[in-house]
Amino acid sequence: MTALIKKIELFDILFVSFVASQRRMSLTPLMKFLTRLGDGPLWIVLSLALLVLHPHGTMIVIHLAIAYAMELSIYKLSKSFLPRLRPCDFLPRVSRLVISPDRYSFPSGHTAAAFVMVTVLAHSVPALVPILLTVAVGIGFSRIYLGVHYPTDVFVGGLLGFLSGKVSIMLTKILIS
């Protein structure tokens, strides 16, 4: 198991280092914009719009609230029990292009929140999935590009968001039945 973990760590370091070496001034504003989309206000505005405009808006917002509560709880516990320095704080050739919300990188909360939204809305408003999935993947990649996350942070964040969304939908179905 230790050998596998070492290989994953090496992949993370090589991937982040490669992405950092390929940064382009013309691409950086887009990456910062994508990261800002993942800060939260977009999800609040989208939730409020669904609440008002969608016939099942109340149920969608309930799914989202439950999913975000689960995701955020697991995210906070993970940050406490699995502290991992951000690439910009560990790798000398990787600079930070944005201010980090906290000291540790595992998992990516921006990516987790984006995948909560994608997962819940895939169930309720499938027409939005291609756009939201593109945004979610862009948010995840932007976190790597900006030097604040490793690929595994983003992958686990996406998985956390997906599972939180799925569990929320299942729980709500059980409670309402």
N, C-alpha and C positions, 0 to 999 in steps of 0.2 A: 504494500500500500504506500509506503514511503517513497518508493521509486516512482509511482504514478503521480503522487503529489509533487515531487520534484520536477517531473516532466511538465505538469500543468503550470507550475510556477515559472519554469523556463519559457514555455509558450507565452504566458502572460507578459513576461519581461521583453521577450523578442518582439511580440506584436505591438505593445505600447511604444517601444523604442523605434520600431519601423514607422508607425503612424506619426510619431513626433518628428521623425526625420523627413517626412513627406509633407509636412504642413505647408500650406500656401496662404499668403496674405489675402488672396481673393476669396478663399474658402472660410477663413476664420470668422467673419461676421455671420455667415450662415450657421456655423456650428454654435456660436454664442446665442443666436436667435433660437435654434432648436432646444438648447439647454434651458433657456428662459421659458419656452413653452412648457417644459417639464416642471417648472417651479410650483405650479398649482393653479394659478388663476384661470388658465385655459380649461381645466377640468371643472372648476366651479362654474364658469360661464356656460360650458356645454351642459352640465347637469341642470342648471337653472333653465336653460332653453328647452331641454327635454321635459322638465317638469311642467312647463307652460304649454309646449307645443305637441307633445306626444300623448296619445290617448292613455298609454300606460306609464306616463311620466313618473307618477308617484312610486310605482313599483320599481322602476328603473333606479330611481334615486335611493330607495331602500336597499336594493342590491348593492349599489355603489357604496353607500354608507357602511354596510356590513363588511364589504370587501376591503374598503380602505381601513377600517378599524383593525381587521385581522392583519392586513399587510403592514400597517404601521407598527403594530405590536411586535410582530416577528422581526421587522426591520430593526426596531430599537433594541430588542434582545440580542440580535445578531451583532450589532455594533458593539454591544457591551461584552459579549462572550467570545467574539471572534475578531479582535482588533487587528486591522491590517492597514499599515501605513499606505497612504495614497502614492501612486507612482511618482508624482512630482516631489514628494517628500522623501523618496527612497532611491530613485534613479537619477543620477547626476545630469544626464542628457535630456531629461524630460522636464520641461518647465510647465508651470501652471498658467493657463490663460484665463481662468476665472477664479473667483474666490470660492473655496470649498465651504459647504454648510457646516462641516465638522471635520474632525481630525482623521477619521478612518474611512476606508473605501468600501468595505464589504458589508452588505451588498449595495447595489446602486438603487437608491430610493427613487430617483427620477425615473429610471426604467421600470421599477416595480409599479409606481403609480400609473405610468402610461399603459402598462399591460393589464392593470385592473380595468381601466377604461375600455380597452380593446375587447377584453374577454366578456365583460358585462354587456357591452353594446353589440357584440357578435350574437349574443342570445336574443336581444331585444330589437336592435336596429341594424340588421346585417348589411344594409346598403352603405353604412358608414365605415365598415371594416377596412376596405382597401386604403382609404385615406388615413384612418387612425392607425392602422398597422404600419404604414409608411412613416407616419410621424413618430410612432413609438420606437421603431428601429432607428430612425434618425436621431432621436433623443439619446438612445443607448450609445450609438456610435459617437455622438458629439461628446459624451462624457469621457470616452477614450481619447478622442482627438484633443480635447482640452487639457488632458494630462491628469485628470482627477480619478479615473477608474481604470481597472484592468478588464480584459474581456470576460473573465470569470465573474467579476462583480456584476457586470451587465447581464450576463447569461443568468446568473442566480437571481438577480433583481427581476428579470423578465419572467422567470419561472415562478418566483414568489407572487408576482402580480397576477399571472395566469391562474395559479392554484387558488389564490384568495378570491378571485372572481368566480371561479367554478364552485368553490365551497359555498360562497355567499348565495349563489343561485340555488344550489341544492338545499341549503338550510332554509331558505325562504320558502321553497316548495314544500318542504316537510312541515314547517310551522303553519303554513296557510292551509294545507290539506286537512 
